[in-house]
Amino acid sequence: MKRNVKRVIYPGTFDPITNGHMDIIVRATHLFDEIVVAVAKSSEKRPMFSHERRIAMAKAACEKIENVTVEGFSSLLVDFCREMDSKIIIRGLRAVSDFEYELQMGYANASLDPEIETVYLMPSLENAFISSSVVRSILGHGASCAHLLPPKVHTMIQSPIGHEE
């Protein structure tokens, strides 16, 4: 019997990638064959870190996890999904406040490609409050956020070229 490999796309700005993101990635590895962490360029969000730096941080965070790859993209997500030969998008839901936005995005993607399915995963309770914006706020105030980040990402952020305007 031929096995259908399920490749899923986990998109985001990952500015920076956090333990919350990693929680979702690890959960997805138990459900799907291949996870592509898709780092969006997202210039309109005015990220703290460059696209290249965010890709490097995601690669460092995921390097030991089998069946996970990291790719950057700047196209529409549905176009990237086609390019990667995937029909499944993974999104994380931390709280009810995430749901409305994620539902709208899921419907928008489905309107562009009706074959695309969005699967929503919840992080563990200990990671439910972590977001990149919380981390950026902590960084902006010079406080430690080591407990919110994968160790290699924290080290990269602490390096002289880790913080960009």
ZALUM-624669 format. One record per residue: residue number from 1; x, y, z of N, C-alpha, C in turn. Coordinates in Angstrom, 3 decimals. Each point is the difference from the previous one (the first is absolute). Layout:
BEGIN
k NUM&n_px X&n_py Y&n_pz Z&ca_px X&ca_py Y&ca_pz Z&c_px X&c_py Y&c_pz Z
...
***
This chain:
BEGIN
k 1&n_px 0.837&n_py -1.176&n_pz 0.000&ca_px -0.837&ca_py 1.176&ca_pz 0.000&c_px 0.891&c_py 1.252&c_pz 0.000
k 2&n_px -0.277&n_py 0.900&n_pz -0.915&ca_px 0.780&ca_py 1.230&ca_pz -0.106&c_px -0.406&c_py 0.976&c_pz 1.107
k 3&n_px 0.990&n_py 0.552&n_pz 0.671&ca_px -0.244&ca_py 0.937&ca_pz 1.092&c_px -0.006&c_py 1.424&c_pz -0.538
k 4&n_px -0.985&n_py 0.772&n_pz 0.402&ca_px -0.104&ca_py 1.394&ca_pz -0.404&c_px 0.727&c_py 0.856&c_pz 1.033
k 5&n_px 1.125&n_py 0.567&n_pz -0.388&ca_px 0.782&ca_py 0.833&ca_pz 0.913&c_px -0.740&c_py 1.323&c_pz 0.204
k 6&n_px -0.170&n_py 0.368&n_pz 1.265&ca_px -0.675&ca_py 1.252&ca_pz 0.321&c_px 1.020&c_py 1.056&c_pz 0.391
k 7&n_px 0.203&n_py 0.940&n_pz -0.908&ca_px 0.877&ca_py 1.149&ca_pz 0.255&c_px -0.901&c_py 1.168&c_pz 0.381
k 8&n_px 0.312&n_py 0.625&n_pz 1.113&ca_px -0.787&ca_py 1.137&ca_pz 0.458&c_px 0.881&c_py 1.239&c_pz 0.077
k 9&n_px -0.648&n_py 1.128&n_pz -0.118&ca_px 0.688&ca_py 1.282&ca_pz 0.056&c_px -0.398&c_py 0.691&c_pz 1.301
k 10&n_px 0.999&n_py 0.401&n_pz 0.770&ca_px -0.241&ca_py 0.783&ca_pz 1.219&c_px 0.560&c_py 1.395&c_pz -0.265
k 11&n_px -0.864&n_py 0.929&n_pz -0.445&ca_px 0.470&ca_py 1.333&ca_pz -0.370&c_px -0.013&c_py 0.970&c_pz 1.172
k 12&n_px 0.834&n_py 1.001&n_pz -0.095&ca_px 0.010&ca_py 1.065&ca_pz 0.993&c_px 1.135&c_py 0.951&c_pz -0.267
k 13&n_px -0.006&n_py 1.082&n_pz 0.729&ca_px 1.094&ca_py 0.962&ca_pz -0.100&c_px 1.176&c_py -0.479&c_pz 0.847
k 14&n_px -0.292&n_py -0.677&n_pz 1.103&ca_px 1.029&ca_py -0.550&ca_pz 0.888&c_px 1.044&c_py 1.064&c_pz 0.348
k 15&n_px -0.494&n_py 1.073&n_pz 0.602&ca_px 0.823&ca_py 1.184&ca_pz 0.286&c_px 0.120&c_py 0.247&c_pz 1.495
k 16&n_px 0.701&n_py -0.828&n_pz 0.736&ca_px 0.747&ca_py -1.206&ca_pz -0.362&c_px -0.837&c_py -1.261&c_pz 0.248
k 17&n_px 0.550&n_py -1.140&n_pz -0.382&ca_px -0.643&ca_py -1.280&ca_pz 0.289&c_px 0.104&c_py -0.242&c_pz 1.510
k 18&n_px -1.094&n_py -0.441&n_pz 0.623&ca_px -0.073&ca_py -0.137&ca_pz 1.458&c_px -0.231&c_py -1.454&c_pz 0.406
k 19&n_px 0.017&n_py -0.225&n_pz 1.307&ca_px -0.342&ca_py -1.327&ca_pz 0.512&c_px -1.445&c_py -0.361&c_pz -0.322
k 20&n_px -0.861&n_py 0.985&n_pz -0.109&ca_px -1.389&ca_py -0.251&ca_pz -0.410&c_px -0.065&c_py -0.552&c_pz -1.415
k 21&n_px 0.765&n_py 0.613&n_pz -0.912&ca_px 0.073&ca_py -0.523&ca_pz -1.377&c_px 0.561&c_py -1.415&c_pz -0.005
k 22&n_px 1.043&n_py -0.205&n_pz 0.790&ca_px 0.634&ca_py -1.323&ca_pz 0.043&c_px -0.972&c_py -1.059&c_pz 0.515
k 23&n_px -0.834&n_py 0.369&n_pz 0.947&ca_px -1.022&ca_py -0.902&ca_pz 0.531&c_px -0.915&c_py -0.467&c_pz -1.143
k 24&n_px -0.457&n_py 0.932&n_pz -0.821&ca_px -0.874&ca_py -0.336&ca_pz -1.133&c_px 0.749&c_py -0.875&c_pz -1.004
k 25&n_px 1.252&n_py 0.328&n_pz -0.279&ca_px 0.801&ca_py -0.789&ca_pz -0.953&c_px 0.136&c_py -1.440&c_pz 0.480
k 26&n_px 0.344&n_py -0.187&n_pz 1.256&ca_px 0.165&ca_py -1.357&ca_pz 0.545&c_px -1.330&c_py -0.748&c_pz -0.035
k 27&n_px -1.087&n_py 0.660&n_pz 0.359&ca_px -1.320&ca_py -0.642&ca_pz -0.074&c_px -0.295&c_py -0.446&c_pz -1.431
k 28&n_px 0.310&n_py 0.863&n_pz -0.960&ca_px -0.257&ca_py -0.331&ca_pz -1.413&c_px 0.821&c_py -1.199&c_pz -0.463
k 29&n_px 1.209&n_py -0.175&n_pz 0.544&ca_px 0.829&ca_py -1.143&ca_pz -0.428&c_px -0.632&c_py -1.328&c_pz 0.391
k 30&n_px -0.853&n_py 0.005&n_pz 1.005&ca_px -0.686&ca_py -1.225&ca_pz 0.415&c_px -1.210&c_py -0.307&c_pz -0.884
k 31&n_px -0.436&n_py 0.988&n_pz -0.771&ca_px -1.203&ca_py -0.156&ca_pz -0.815&c_px 0.271&c_py -0.115&c_pz -1.493
k 32&n_px 1.107&n_py 0.598&n_pz -0.438&ca_px 0.280&ca_py 0.078&ca_pz -1.432&c_px 1.404&c_py -0.501&c_pz -0.302
k 33&n_px 0.219&n_py -0.343&n_pz -1.263&ca_px 1.281&ca_py -0.567&ca_pz -0.415&c_px 1.095&c_py 1.049&c_pz -0.129
k 34&n_px -0.368&n_py 1.162&n_pz -0.504&ca_px 0.981&ca_py 1.038&ca_pz -0.297&c_px -0.573&c_py 1.360&c_pz 0.375
k 35&n_px 0.774&n_py 0.794&n_pz 0.699&ca_px -0.427&ca_py 1.350&ca_pz 0.365&c_px 0.967&c_py 0.987&c_pz -0.633
k 36&n_px -0.547&n_py 0.956&n_pz -0.728&ca_px 0.795&ca_py 1.083&ca_pz -0.566&c_px -0.337&c_py 1.256&c_pz 0.802
k 37&n_px 0.968&n_py 0.488&n_pz 0.748&ca_px -0.158&ca_py 1.258&ca_pz 0.722&c_px 0.263&c_py 1.092&c_pz -1.034
k 38&n_px -1.046&n_py 0.744&n_pz -0.328&ca_px 0.053&ca_py 0.988&ca_pz -1.073&c_px 0.099&c_py 1.402&c_pz 0.596
k 39&n_px 1.169&n_py 0.599&n_pz -0.123&ca_px 0.258&ca_py 1.315&ca_pz 0.588&c_px -0.378&c_py 1.078&c_pz -1.014
k 40&n_px -1.075&n_py 0.716&n_pz 0.317&ca_px -0.506&ca_py 1.045&ca_pz -0.897&c_px 0.869&c_py 1.247&c_pz 0.071
k 41&n_px 0.218&n_py 0.606&n_pz -1.156&ca_px 0.780&ca_py 1.235&ca_pz -0.027&c_px -0.704&c_py 1.097&c_pz 0.803
k 42&n_px -1.287&n_py 0.178&n_pz -0.217&ca_px -0.867&ca_py 0.885&ca_pz 0.799&c_px 0.561&c_py 1.386&c_pz 0.252
k 43&n_px 0.433&n_py 0.677&n_pz -1.041&ca_px 0.533&ca_py 1.363&ca_pz 0.152&c_px -1.020&c_py 0.946&c_pz 0.620
k 44&n_px -1.295&n_py -0.219&n_pz -0.291&ca_px -1.041&ca_py 0.892&ca_pz 0.521&c_px -0.128&c_py -0.080&c_pz 1.517
k 45&n_px 0.465&n_py -1.096&n_pz 0.602&ca_px -0.036&ca_py -0.124&ca_pz 1.466&c_px 1.202&c_py 0.675&c_pz 0.667
k 46&n_px 0.936&n_py 0.459&n_pz -0.792&ca_px 1.212&ca_py 0.659&ca_pz 0.497&c_px 0.693&c_py -0.841&c_pz 1.071
k 47&n_px 0.466&n_py -1.177&n_pz -0.385&ca_px 0.622&ca_py -0.899&ca_pz 0.984&c_px 1.268&c_py 0.586&c_pz 0.612
k 48&n_px 0.293&n_py -0.447&n_pz 1.219&ca_px 1.197&ca_py 0.421&ca_pz 0.721&c_px 1.257&c_py -0.568&c_pz -0.655
k 49&n_px -0.115&n_py -1.232&n_pz -0.502&ca_px 1.135&ca_py -0.694&ca_pz -0.600&c_px -0.202&c_py -0.141&c_pz -1.500
k 50&n_px 1.096&n_py 0.017&n_pz -0.745&ca_px -0.081&ca_py -0.139&ca_pz -1.454&c_px -0.552&c_py -1.374&c_pz -0.372
k 51&n_px -0.489&n_py -0.118&n_pz -1.211&ca_px -0.529&ca_py -1.272&ca_pz -0.491&c_px 1.070&c_py -1.091&c_pz 0.079
k 52&n_px 1.201&n_py 0.327&n_pz -0.423&ca_px 1.098&ca_py -0.975&ca_pz 0.021&c_px 0.319&c_py -0.444&c_pz 1.425
k 53&n_px -0.032&n_py 0.940&n_pz 0.935&ca_px 0.302&ca_py -0.316&ca_pz 1.400&c_px -1.093&c_py -0.874&c_pz 0.606
k 54&n_px -1.251&n_py 0.297&n_pz -0.342&ca_px -1.116&ca_py -0.804&ca_pz 0.514&c_px 0.059&c_py -1.427&c_pz -0.553
k 55&n_px 0.379&n_py -0.144&n_pz -1.256&ca_px 0.168&ca_py -1.332&ca_pz -0.587&c_px 1.126&c_py -0.732&c_pz 0.733
k 56&n_px 1.108&n_py 0.672&n_pz 0.225&ca_px 1.145&ca_py -0.614&ca_pz 0.700&c_px -0.384&c_py -0.422&c_pz 1.416
k 57&n_px -0.760&n_py 0.839&n_pz 0.707&ca_px -0.427&ca_py -0.359&ca_pz 1.354&c_px -0.924&c_py -1.216&c_pz -0.018
k 58&n_px -0.924&n_py -0.043&n_pz -0.958&ca_px -0.915&ca_py -1.141&ca_pz -0.101&c_px 0.772&c_py -1.277&c_pz -0.339
k 59&n_px 0.971&n_py 0.115&n_pz -0.888&ca_px 0.817&ca_py -1.180&ca_pz -0.340&c_px 0.777&c_py -0.488&c_pz 1.220
k 60&n_px 0.559&n_py 0.912&n_pz 0.762&ca_px 0.752&ca_py -0.379&ca_pz 1.202&c_px -0.923&c_py -0.681&c_pz 1.015
k 61&n_px -1.205&n_py 0.533&n_pz 0.165&ca_px -0.947&ca_py -0.557&ca_pz 0.966&c_px -0.485&c_py -1.394&c_pz -0.404
k 62&n_px -0.099&n_py -0.241&n_pz -1.292&ca_px -0.586&ca_py -1.256&ca_pz -0.500&c_px 1.029&c_py -1.034&c_pz -0.450
k 63&n_px 1.286&n_py 0.325&n_pz 0.085&ca_px 1.013&ca_py -0.853&ca_pz -0.614&c_px 0.012&c_py -1.435&c_pz 0.506
k 64&n_px -0.404&n_py -0.262&n_pz 1.205&ca_px 0.042&ca_py -1.348&ca_pz 0.566&c_px -1.321&c_py -0.760&c_pz -0.157
k 65&n_px -0.993&n_py 0.629&n_pz -0.606&ca_px -1.301&ca_py -0.643&ca_pz -0.139&c_px -0.098&c_py -0.616&c_pz -1.395
k 66&n_px -0.090&n_py -1.320&n_pz -0.021&ca_px -0.134&ca_py -0.693&ca_pz -1.289&c_px -1.303&c_py 0.417&c_pz -0.657
k 67&n_px -0.038&n_py -0.064&n_pz -1.265&ca_px -1.141&ca_py 0.288&ca_pz -0.870&c_px -0.491&c_py 1.458&c_pz 0.055
k 68&n_px 0.867&n_py 0.915&n_pz 0.468&ca_px -0.327&ca_py 1.429&ca_pz -0.018&c_px 1.039&c_py 0.731&c_pz -0.831
k 69&n_px -0.478&n_py 0.799&n_pz -0.940&ca_px 0.874&ca_py 0.865&ca_pz -0.785&c_px -0.491&c_py 1.436&c_pz 0.154
k 70&n_px 0.863&n_py 0.938&n_pz -0.303&ca_px -0.336&ca_py 1.420&ca_pz 0.097&c_px 0.233&c_py 0.636&c_pz -1.362
k 71&n_px -0.984&n_py 0.760&n_pz -0.453&ca_px 0.085&ca_py 0.710&ca_pz -1.275&c_px -0.518&c_py 1.419&c_pz 0.187
k 72&n_px 0.591&n_py 0.935&n_pz -0.691&ca_px -0.529&ca_py 1.358&ca_pz -0.025&c_px -0.940&c_py 0.153&c_pz -1.182
k 73&n_px -0.952&n_py 0.920&n_pz 0.121&ca_px -0.871&ca_py 0.278&ca_pz -1.148&c_px -0.498&c_py 1.435&c_pz 0.062
k 74&n_px -0.360&n_py 0.530&n_pz -1.161&ca_px -0.522&ca_py 1.365&ca_pz -0.063&c_px -1.245&c_py 0.085&c_pz -0.883
k 75&n_px -0.494&n_py -1.144&n_pz -0.423&ca_px -1.187&ca_py -0.057&ca_pz -0.852&c_px -1.257&c_py -0.161&c_pz 0.853
k 76&n_px -1.140&n_py -0.131&n_pz -0.660&ca_px -1.208&ca_py -0.382&ca_pz 0.713&c_px 0.211&c_py -1.392&c_pz 0.580
k 77&n_px -0.540&n_py -0.248&n_pz 1.164&ca_px 0.170&ca_py -1.292&ca_pz 0.640&c_px -0.515&c_py -1.145&c_pz -0.871
k 78&n_px -1.137&n_py 0.186&n_pz -0.658&ca_px -0.536&ca_py -1.089&ca_pz -0.834&c_px 0.938&c_py -0.304&c_pz -1.166
k 79&n_px 0.678&n_py 1.014&n_pz -0.534&ca_px 0.974&ca_py -0.229&ca_pz -1.071&c_px 1.201&c_py -0.775&c_pz 0.536
k 80&n_px 0.434&n_py 0.344&n_pz 1.211&ca_px 1.105&ca_py -0.725&ca_pz 0.622&c_px -0.410&c_py -1.455&c_pz 0.246
k 81&n_px -1.226&n_py -0.219&n_pz 0.450&ca_px -0.494&ca_py -1.372&ca_pz 0.204&c_px 0.055&c_py -0.795&c_pz -1.299
k 82&n_px -0.428&n_py 0.603&n_pz -1.096&ca_px 0.068&ca_py -0.678&ca_pz -1.307&c_px 1.451&c_py -0.321&c_pz -0.357
k 83&n_px 0.881&n_py 0.968&n_pz 0.201&ca_px 1.421&ca_py -0.182&ca_pz -0.287&c_px 0.588&c_py -1.163&c_pz 0.807
k 84&n_px -0.463&n_py -0.146&n_pz 1.238&ca_px 0.505&ca_py -1.049&ca_pz 0.889&c_px -0.814&c_py -1.292&c_pz -0.114
k 85&n_px -0.991&n_py -0.020&n_pz -0.883&ca_px -0.848&ca_py -1.173&ca_pz -0.214&c_px -0.680&c_py -0.429&c_pz 1.298
k 86&n_px -0.644&n_py 0.970&n_pz 0.652&ca_px -0.703&ca_py -0.260&ca_pz 1.252&c_px -1.394&c_py 0.609&c_pz -0.056
k 87&n_px -0.939&n_py -0.679&n_pz 0.608&ca_px -1.383&ca_py 0.485&ca_pz 0.066&c_px -0.440&c_py 0.250&c_pz 1.442
k 88&n_px 0.964&n_py -0.045&n_pz 0.927&ca_px -0.346&ca_py 0.141&ca_pz 1.412&c_px 0.837&c_py 1.106&c_pz 0.633
k 89&n_px -0.683&n_py 0.908&n_pz 0.680&ca_px 0.635&ca_py 1.084&ca_pz 0.739&c_px -0.239&c_py -0.256&c_pz 1.486
k 90&n_px 1.052&n_py 0.137&n_pz 0.788&ca_px -0.106&ca_py -0.127&ca_pz 1.454&c_px 0.009&c_py 1.406&c_pz 0.592
k 91&n_px -0.876&n_py 0.239&n_pz 0.946&ca_px 0.007&ca_py 1.270&ca_pz 0.723&c_px -0.169&c_py -0.292&c_pz 1.485
k 92&n_px 0.623&n_py 0.823&n_pz 0.821&ca_px -0.117&ca_py -0.147&ca_pz 1.444&c_px -1.075&c_py 0.915&c_pz 0.547
k 93&n_px -0.733&n_py -0.491&n_pz 0.981&ca_px -1.015&ca_py 0.799&ca_pz 0.690&c_px 0.338&c_py 0.023&c_pz 1.481
k 94&n_px 0.307&n_py 1.183&n_pz 0.517&ca_px 0.322&ca_py 0.124&ca_pz 1.422&c_px -1.227&c_py 0.323&c_pz 0.824
k 95&n_px -0.845&n_py 0.859&n_pz -0.529&ca_px -1.147&ca_py 0.488&ca_pz 0.766&c_px -1.152&c_py 0.290&c_pz -0.954
k 96&n_px -1.155&n_py 0.258&n_pz 0.564&ca_px -1.177&ca_py 0.309&ca_pz -0.803&c_px 0.274&c_py 1.196&c_pz -0.908
k 97&n_px 0.810&n_py 0.940&n_pz 0.482&ca_px 0.305&ca_py 1.197&ca_pz -0.790&c_px 0.710&c_py -0.346&c_pz -1.315
k 98&n_px 0.757&n_py -1.096&n_pz -0.037&ca_px 0.654&ca_py -0.434&ca_pz -1.239&c_px -1.007&c_py -0.569&c_pz -0.998
k 99&n_px -1.068&n_py -0.584&n_pz 0.523&ca_px -0.906&ca_py -0.786&ca_pz -0.829&c_px -0.621&c_py 0.812&c_pz -1.125
k 100&n_px -0.524&n_py 1.182&n_pz 0.293&ca_px -0.684&ca_py 0.791&ca_pz -1.017&c_px 0.928&c_py 0.337&c_pz -1.169
k 101&n_px 1.205&n_py 0.477&n_pz 0.318&ca_px 0.973&ca_py 0.333&ca_pz -1.043&c_px 0.374&c_py -1.246&c_pz -0.807
k 102&n_px 0.309&n_py -1.091&n_pz 0.686&ca_px 0.420&ca_py -1.223&ca_pz -0.686&c_px -1.119&c_py -0.576&c_pz -0.855
k 103&n_px -1.223&n_py 0.086&n_pz 0.478&ca_px -1.144&ca_py -0.470&ca_pz -0.778&c_px -0.137&c_py 0.805&c_pz -1.294
k 104&n_px 0.131&n_py 1.334&n_pz 0.093&ca_px -0.063&ca_py 0.857&ca_pz -1.187&c_px 1.098&c_py -0.361&c_pz -0.991
k 105&n_px 1.224&n_py -0.203&n_pz 0.500&ca_px 1.117&ca_py -0.358&ca_pz -0.877&c_px -0.241&c_py -1.368&c_pz -0.647
k 106&n_px -0.504&n_py -0.937&n_pz 0.776&ca_px -0.307&ca_py -1.326&ca_pz -0.536&c_px -1.026&c_py 0.071&c_pz -1.118
k 107&n_px -1.047&n_py 0.784&n_pz 0.204&ca_px -1.014&ca_py 0.167&ca_pz -1.042&c_px 0.563&c_py 0.726&c_pz -1.219
k 108&n_px 0.833&n_py 1.000&n_pz 0.227&ca_px 0.613&ca_py 0.733&ca_pz -1.119&c_px 0.862&c_py -0.944&c_pz -0.836
k 109&n_px 0.814&n_py -0.827&n_pz 0.666&ca_px 0.837&ca_py -0.956&ca_pz -0.733&c_px -0.857&c_py -1.011&c_pz -0.746
k 110&n_px -1.074&n_py -0.476&n_pz 0.628&ca_px -0.903&ca_py -0.957&ca_pz -0.657&c_px -0.700&c_py 0.636&c_pz -1.203
k 111&n_px -0.264&n_py 1.311&n_pz 0.062&ca_px -0.638&ca_py 0.666&ca_pz -1.144&c_px 0.955&c_py 0.091&c_pz -1.191
k 112&n_px 1.308&n_py 0.036&n_pz 0.285&ca_px 1.009&ca_py 0.053&ca_pz -1.059&c_px 0.340&c_py -1.384&c_pz -0.542
k 113&n_px -0.135&n_py -1.017&n_pz 0.849&ca_px 0.248&ca_py -1.381&ca_pz -0.411&c_px -0.875&c_py -0.909&c_pz 0.863
k 114&n_px -1.144&n_py -0.422&n_pz -0.545&ca_px -0.953&ca_py -0.800&ca_pz 0.779&c_px 0.548&c_py -1.354&c_pz 0.479
k 115&n_px 1.107&n_py -0.451&n_pz -0.554&ca_px 0.582&ca_py -1.277&ca_pz 0.425&c_px 0.849&c_py 0.129&c_pz 1.264
k 116&n_px 0.297&n_py 1.232&n_pz 0.390&ca_px 0.845&ca_py 0.221&ca_pz 1.182&c_px -0.830&c_py -0.162&c_pz 1.267
k 117&n_px 0.554&n_py -0.757&n_pz 0.933&ca_px -0.615&ca_py -0.177&ca_pz 1.314&c_px 0.891&c_py 0.670&c_pz 1.036
k 118&n_px -0.616&n_py 0.638&n_pz 0.988&ca_px 0.755&ca_py 0.571&ca_pz 1.108&c_px -0.310&c_py -0.821&c_pz 1.247
k 119&n_px 1.062&n_py -0.438&n_pz 0.663&ca_px -0.115&ca_py -0.785&ca_pz 1.224&c_px 0.525&c_py 0.864&c_pz 1.140
k 120&n_px -0.788&n_py 0.120&n_pz 1.057&ca_px 0.356&ca_py 0.843&ca_pz 1.128&c_px 0.477&c_py -0.872&c_pz 1.160
k 121&n_px 1.152&n_py 0.346&n_pz 0.545&ca_px 0.561&ca_py -0.720&ca_pz 1.140&c_px 0.170&c_py 0.967&c_pz 1.166
k 122&n_px -0.211&n_py -0.508&n_pz 1.198&ca_px 0.192&ca_py 0.806&ca_pz 1.199&c_px 1.329&c_py -0.372&c_pz 0.638
k 123&n_px 0.749&n_py 0.996&n_pz 0.477&ca_px 1.227&ca_py -0.326&ca_pz 0.744&c_px -0.368&c_py -0.503&c_pz 1.395
k 124&n_px 0.959&n_py -0.563&n_pz 0.685&ca_px -0.234&ca_py -0.402&ca_pz 1.387&c_px -0.278&c_py 1.246&c_pz 0.824
k 125&n_px -0.632&n_py -0.193&n_pz 1.128&ca_px -0.379&ca_py 1.113&ca_pz 0.863&c_px 1.205&c_py 0.863&c_pz 0.390
k 126&n_px 1.146&n_py -0.626&n_pz 0.255&ca_px 1.191&ca_py 0.760&ca_pz 0.410&c_px 0.521&c_py 0.926&c_pz -1.093
k 127&n_px -0.361&n_py -0.272&n_pz -1.263&ca_px 0.456&ca_py 0.839&ca_pz -1.111&c_px -1.114&c_py 0.863&c_pz -0.595
k 128&n_px -1.192&n_py -0.077&n_pz 0.548&ca_px -1.157&ca_py 0.663&ca_pz -0.593&c_px 0.106&c_py 1.527&c_pz -0.007
k 129&n_px 0.762&n_py 0.580&n_pz 0.909&ca_px 0.096&ca_py 1.470&ca_pz 0.079&c_px 1.130&c_py 0.557&c_pz -0.854
k 130&n_px 0.858&n_py -0.863&n_pz -0.526&ca_px 1.191&ca_py 0.474&ca_pz -0.709&c_px -0.361&c_py 0.428&c_pz -1.420
k 131&n_px 0.432&n_py 1.189&n_pz -0.356&ca_px -0.134&ca_py 0.488&ca_pz -1.370&c_px 1.263&c_py 0.767&c_pz -0.358
k 132&n_px 0.239&n_py 0.133&n_pz -1.283&ca_px 1.162&ca_py 0.775&ca_pz -0.441&c_px -0.099&c_py 1.443&c_pz 0.465
k 133&n_px -1.212&n_py 0.555&n_pz 0.013&ca_px -0.144&ca_py 1.397&ca_pz 0.423&c_px 0.329&c_py 0.164&c_pz 1.485
k 134&n_px -0.344&n_py -0.994&n_pz 0.832&ca_px 0.386&ca_py 0.046&ca_pz 1.414&c_px 1.521&c_py -0.023&c_pz 0.111
k 135&n_px 0.643&n_py -0.885&n_pz -0.766&ca_px 1.461&ca_py -0.097&ca_pz 0.025&c_px 0.635&c_py 1.309&c_pz -0.463
k 136&n_px -0.512&n_py 0.579&n_pz -1.080&ca_px 0.557&ca_py 1.270&ca_pz -0.495&c_px -0.151&c_py 1.110&c_pz 1.039
k 137&n_px -1.128&n_py 0.020&n_pz 0.685&ca_px -0.211&ca_py 1.004&ca_pz 1.042&c_px 1.009&c_py -0.173&c_pz 1.132
k 138&n_px 0.210&n_py -1.228&n_pz 0.424&ca_px 0.979&ca_py -0.275&ca_pz 1.054&c_px 1.397&c_py 0.408&c_pz -0.459
k 139&n_px 0.352&n_py -0.358&n_pz -1.238&ca_px 1.307&ca_py 0.369&ca_pz -0.555&c_px 0.161&c_py 1.519&c_pz -0.043
k 140&n_px -1.067&n_py 0.677&n_pz -0.385&ca_px 0.038&ca_py 1.459&ca_pz -0.096&c_px 0.251&c_py 0.682&c_pz 1.327
k 141&n_px -0.327&n_py -0.688&n_pz 1.089&ca_px 0.222&ca_py 0.551&ca_pz 1.339&c_px 1.275&c_py -0.539&c_pz 0.640
k 142&n_px 0.764&n_py -0.758&n_pz -0.783&ca_px 1.288&ca_py -0.492&ca_pz 0.485&c_px -0.079&c_py -1.113&c_pz 1.026
k 143&n_px -1.163&n_py -0.615&n_pz 0.152&ca_px -0.153&ca_py -1.088&ca_pz 0.979&c_px 0.288&c_py -1.347&c_pz -0.668
k 144&n_px 0.212&n_py -1.008&n_pz 0.820&ca_px 0.310&ca_py -1.329&ca_pz -0.519&c_px -1.265&c_py -0.722&c_pz -0.455
k 145&n_px 0.087&n_py -0.606&n_pz -1.164&ca_px -1.103&ca_py -0.813&ca_pz -0.518&c_px 0.500&c_py -1.408&c_pz -0.323
k 146&n_px 1.100&n_py -0.395&n_pz 0.608&ca_px 0.610&ca_py -1.309&ca_pz -0.273&c_px -0.979&c_py -1.142&c_pz 0.225
k 147&n_px -0.882&n_py 0.130&n_pz 0.974&ca_px -0.955&ca_py -1.061&ca_pz 0.316&c_px -1.121&c_py -0.129&c_pz -1.034
k 148&n_px -0.076&n_py 0.939&n_pz -0.939&ca_px -1.050&ca_py -0.007&ca_pz -1.014&c_px 0.498&c_py -0.446&c_pz -1.372
k 149&n_px 1.309&n_py -0.190&n_pz -0.113&ca_px 0.621&ca_py -0.272&ca_pz -1.295&c_px 0.788&c_py -1.297&c_pz 0.011
k 150&n_px 0.103&n_py -0.647&n_pz -1.172&ca_px 0.939&ca_py -1.115&ca_pz -0.096&c_px 1.404&c_py 0.518&c_pz 0.314
k 151&n_px 0.833&n_py -0.775&n_pz 0.696&ca_px 1.329&ca_py 0.485&ca_pz 0.412&c_px 0.843&c_py 0.576&c_pz -1.140
k 152&n_px 0.010&n_py -0.650&n_pz -1.146&ca_px 0.816&ca_py 0.507&ca_pz -1.113&c_px -0.518&c_py 1.335&c_pz -0.515
k 153&n_px -1.299&n_py 0.184&n_pz 0.034&ca_px -0.585&ca_py 1.280&ca_pz -0.436&c_px 0.372&c_py 1.101&c_pz 0.991
k 154&n_px -0.071&n_py -0.307&n_pz 1.285&ca_px 0.387&ca_py 0.982&ca_pz 1.012&c_px 1.459&c_py 0.419&c_pz -0.192
k 155&n_px 0.868&n_py -0.970&n_pz -0.251&ca_px 1.419&ca_py 0.299&ca_pz -0.240&c_px 0.164&c_py 0.883&c_pz -1.233
k 156&n_px -0.732&n_py -0.307&n_pz -1.073&ca_px 0.092&ca_py 0.805&ca_pz -1.223&c_px -0.461&c_py 1.430&c_pz 0.240
k 157&n_px -1.055&n_py 0.155&n_pz 0.783&ca_px -0.526&ca_py 1.339&ca_pz 0.276&c_px 1.000&c_py 0.809&c_pz 0.831
k 158&n_px 0.713&n_py -0.676&n_pz 0.889&ca_px 0.984&ca_py 0.669&ca_pz 0.848&c_px 1.259&c_py 0.394&c_pz -0.759
k 159&n_px 0.239&n_py -0.618&n_pz -1.163&ca_px 1.212&ca_py 0.309&ca_pz -0.772&c_px -0.122&c_py 1.401&c_pz -0.593
k 160&n_px 1.123&n_py 0.658&n_pz -0.273&ca_px -0.009&ca_py 1.390&ca_pz -0.475&c_px -0.842&c_py 0.236&c_pz -1.249
k 161&n_px -0.077&n_py -0.993&n_pz -0.908&ca_px -0.789&ca_py 0.233&ca_pz -1.211&c_px -1.419&c_py -0.507&c_pz 0.167
k 162&n_px -0.365&n_py -0.468&n_pz 1.189&ca_px -1.324&ca_py -0.564&ca_pz 0.235&c_px -1.125&c_py 1.006&c_pz 0.089
k 163&n_px 0.286&n_py 1.220&n_pz 0.372&ca_px -1.047&ca_py 1.004&ca_pz 0.182&c_px 0.115&c_py 1.035&c_pz -1.105
k 164&n_px -1.044&n_py 0.089&n_pz -0.790&ca_px 0.012&ca_py 0.900&ca_pz -1.157&c_px -1.151&c_py 0.976&c_pz 0.096
k 165&n_px 0.185&n_py 1.137&n_pz -0.569&ca_px -1.069&ca_py 0.994&ca_pz -0.034&c_px -0.786&c_py -0.135&c_pz -1.263
***
